[in-house]
Structures are given as C-alpha cells and as structure tokens.
Amino acid sequence: MKLNSGHEMPIVGYGTWPLKGAPATDAVLAAIESGYRLLDTASAYGNEDAVGAAVRQSGRPRDELFVTTKLRGSDQGRGSTRAGLEGSLERLGLDYVDLYLIHWPLPNVGKYVESYEEMAELRQAGLIRSLGVSNFLPEHLAAVTAATGIAPAVNQLQVSPSHARQELVSAVRSQGTVVQAWSPLERNSGVLEHPAVTAPAARLGVTPAQIVLRWLVRQDIAVVPHSANRDRQRTNADLFSFELTADETAAIDGIKQLPVKQDPATWEEF
Ligand SMILES: NC(=O)c1ccc[n+]([C@@H]2O[C@H](COP(=O)([O-])OP(=O)(O)OC[C@H]3O[C@@H](n4cnc5c(N)ncnc54)[C@H](OP(=O)(O)O)[C@@H]3O)[C@@H](O)[C@H]2O)c1
C-alpha cells in the first residue's frame, strides 16, 4: 500500500504479540521464511530484542523488511518520546523503523500531541520513515494533524467482522490515513466458526481465517495476524489466490456487531 509519507507498506504483516524470547525469534524467522515482510512489534510487548534477533538471523537486507514498533504510554511526552524510540531501536538493533505508532492516545494523560510533534522531528532526523498512530479516534487524528501538518500514515485499530467500525474506518481513510487491523481474527470470539465465514471457506477450500483476512484486504484494510504455528502463518498470508462473491461479502458484512472492550477514549495502558 502506498502511504502518505511516500513509502510503501505490505498489506499483510506478522503480529508478534504475545511471544517473547527464543520462541518469538523462532516464530518471526519462520514468518519471514513464509514470505512476511512486515513485522509488528511494540515496546510494551517486551519482544523487540527477539524480533531484532530474527531480523539479523534472517539475513534479509534491511530494506526488504518493514518494521513497525510503538511508543508505550509511559514514554509519551516531550523528551521521553525520543528516549522511547531510541530504546526501541537499541533493542531491535536497527538504526531506523519503517513505521512508529503511538500505541494508545491516552487522552486523559494529554501528551499524545506533543509526542507526535517530537516524532515528526525524529522523522526529520531519519530515525522513522513513516509516522503513525494506533487506537486513535477522529478527534485525536485531527489534533495531531493540526499540530504538525502531517496526517498519520497509518492508524492501527481493532477491526474484524464483528468489529467492522465502518464509520470510524471511513473517517480515518477520508484523511488519507491507511487503516491496519489488529486482532483481525478475533481470537475466542466465534467469528471463525460463524457460518458466514465457514461456508465460503468450504466452497473455496481455504481456512476460515483466510476468509476473514480476505474480507479485510479486499476493503484495502491492512492486516497483522499473529500465529505461532508455521502452517497457519503460511495460510494467513495466502490471501490473493481466491475471491469472495458479493453475496458472501454481504453475509460477512451482516455479522452482528459488538462494542470494543478497549474504548480509546478511556482505555489506559502504559
Ligand atoms: N495496536 C494495538 O493496540 C494492538 C492490540 C492487540 C494486538 N496488536 C497487534 O496485532 C497482532 C494481531 O492481533 P492478535 O494477536 O491479538 O490477534 P489475531 O491475529 O487476530 O489472532 C491471533 C490468535 O489466532 C490464532 N490463529 C492464528 N491463525 C489462525 C488460523 N489460521 N486459524 C485459527 N486460529 C488462528 C492464534 O493462535 P496460534 O498462534 O496457535 O496460531 C492466536 O491465538 C498482534 O500480534 C499485535 O502485533 C496491536
């Protein structure tokens, strides 16, 4: 996908939460071998060191990989944003990240705008290729764009068939910001067992997860599914050899919508 920063981002990436240590390095290496080129990590996941080790062990040239990490709540603010990014780069063993996201807006803390302003300076300094955010509502996006004149390239949001969040997705995209779905498979929600998902999976001979991910990418929503399992990693990235019919798409659109458990207006994690 072309980002507003001028850089390109793979539409399918590999989510690394909740793995840590050697199992994380092994899983990320397997994902790279399966063809993933975008790796999604975060300071708060405690696995940047393991992801960095996999990047080095893969032997892939740096410019073939797209590495995303995130500013944790406790590092938000003037001065500490730079320190937060430098800590991430050190743990990753990289001298720049492709995409740096503010993990949560934490509007009650009130530091996300100054954090984004500092990120804009860090981009100028070459430590970040594209500026992004995560879990931002339209008012948070408007505030950072007004302060810097730079709309976030990406907003990573919880999006899946039972959390389609159509109004929010449209509002984000109207500003030229790409939506990237986290928890696209909605573990333990029953979405992968829903007949609107299992019926096209049976027709096409693919997994229910492939149907959910295909439903997202056909809407130009990027995805970062996680799997620790090599076979599921491979099938989760195989999304472009089949197509849903209009009726199948409409049936998935019709899945009952649920409220998000982590409302960005109030959710706090550090
Ligand atoms: N920005 C944020 O606030 C935020 C929040 C949460 C997550 N994230 C990012 O988004 C990524 C993905 O989210 P997530 O890990 O919560 O959820 P997810 O990718 O939707 O689901 C992962 C779960 O689904 C299982 N799974 C994977 N492929 C499957 C398949 N083909 N069939 C059946 N089950 C399958 C995995 O188990 P196995 O490992 O056994 O396959 C795992 O339990 C994270 O890794 C993280 O990078 C970001």
The ligand as a Gaussian input file, in Angstrom:
#p B3LYP/6-31G(d) Opt

LIG

0 1
 N       -2.175000      -1.660000      18.454000
 C       -2.720000      -2.380000      19.396000
 O       -3.248000      -1.837000      20.390000
 C       -2.732000      -3.869000      19.284000
 C       -3.512000      -4.632000      20.164000
 C       -3.502000      -6.026000      20.018000
 C       -2.726000      -6.626000      19.013000
 N       -1.952000      -5.845000      18.196000
 C       -1.128000      -6.462000      17.113000
 O       -1.988000      -7.206000      16.282000
 C       -1.484000      -8.545000      16.154000
 C       -2.625000      -9.496000      15.928000
 O       -3.558000      -9.431000      16.978000
 P       -3.844000     -10.652000      17.968000
 O       -2.582000     -11.435000      18.091000
 O       -4.485000     -10.098000      19.167000
 O       -4.978000     -11.476000      17.233000
 P       -5.185000     -12.280000      15.865000
 O       -4.011000     -12.187000      14.977000
 O       -6.493000     -11.869000      15.346000
 O       -5.345000     -13.756000      16.406000
 C       -4.260000     -14.497000      16.924000
 C       -4.822000     -15.777000      17.510000
 O       -5.492000     -16.516000      16.484000
 C       -4.892000     -17.806000      16.348000
 N       -4.795000     -18.068000      14.910000
 C       -3.915000     -17.528000      14.028000
 N       -4.127000     -18.005000      12.797000
 C       -5.168000     -18.854000      12.876000
 C       -5.851000     -19.648000      11.926000
 N       -5.467000     -19.652000      10.652000
 N       -6.893000     -20.411000      12.365000
 C       -7.250000     -20.402000      13.676000
 N       -6.643000     -19.669000      14.632000
 C       -5.600000     -18.890000      14.221000
 C       -3.544000     -17.729000      17.003000
 O       -3.181000     -18.975000      17.568000
 P       -1.848000     -19.783000      17.064000
 O       -0.678000     -18.935000      17.439000
 O       -1.918000     -21.067000      17.820000
 O       -1.994000     -19.973000      15.573000
 C       -3.760000     -16.682000      18.089000
 O       -4.325000     -17.285000      19.253000
 C       -0.714000      -8.775000      17.464000
 O        0.173000      -9.871000      17.371000
 C       -0.050000      -7.431000      17.630000
 O        1.115000      -7.362000      16.811000
 C       -1.956000      -4.497000      18.310000

